[in-house]
Amino acid sequence: MAAIIQVTNLAKNYGDFTAVNKLSFTVNEGDVYGFLGQNGAGKSTTIRMLLTLIKPTAGSINIFGKELQHHRSEILRQTGAVIERPDLYKYLSAYDNLSIFAKMSGIKVTRKLLMDQLQLVGLDKVYNKKAALFSQGMKQRLGIAVALVHDPRLIILDEPTNGLDPQGIADMRNLIVRLSKEMGKTVVISSHLLSEIEQIATRMIIIHKGEKVVEGSVDELLDPAHTLVDIQTTNDAATRQLLETSRWKIFLQPAKPLQLMMNKDLVPALISELVAGNVQLLSVNSSHSLENYFLSLTTQPGYVEAFAN
């Protein structure tokens, strides 16, 4: 599959501070590519470099097989983006906003084109409503309509669910899936929420302090065989001894008294055998190993964010 974005050893320094450090990754054609990391990890800095809003200190960026620095205009004509909150003309209608941005893109503007774009993002029924009266989710959808109006091959969305209520998040998720599956767009979406990315992404990367931690397909990185099961009982030491003499021994982890890494489909059988062995269970909690790792990055001192399973 063709690479749409190829980033190699990308770096950005601000004086003595390194925001992005030797970052390399690949986004393939048709990907919904999740760009994950805690706030301050370097996601937005990287995206701004992809859009030529910030000049890299070092490294290379190739998009559509061409070097970004030397083919900027050609590449950006095929790229649409929403960076954080979209910039809109608050006292103009959704239709007029889209019309202005379409004309700025240099495309031939027709009423059908604009209404089709508004219908795509679910705003055709409120096309004449002023943007100032929109909810944050509606503004985000209008921003995406603006980003799509010139029919780009690549869509880049920076934290598109920030500030949205649960329904707004679900609407955004469905829209991104539609852009990929129905329209064949390649989508890069940055987020600090693994739970959101795992529902829509085909591939993803996690960065921390400007460096790549892991990259790969979502199916591989969230393999159910890598489920961590934490158990609490009235006698953890005795329960571990019991497990060490059973078929569950191969899944026991050394880090915690009663933690196993196993396929999540085996968890009910484990619980049944513990109960049959007269083990008094207090709790059984399962999570993915990648989720635990991501949590270890995103729950450091100074970072406050609710993580939803």
Disulfide bonds with the S-S distance in Angstrom:
none
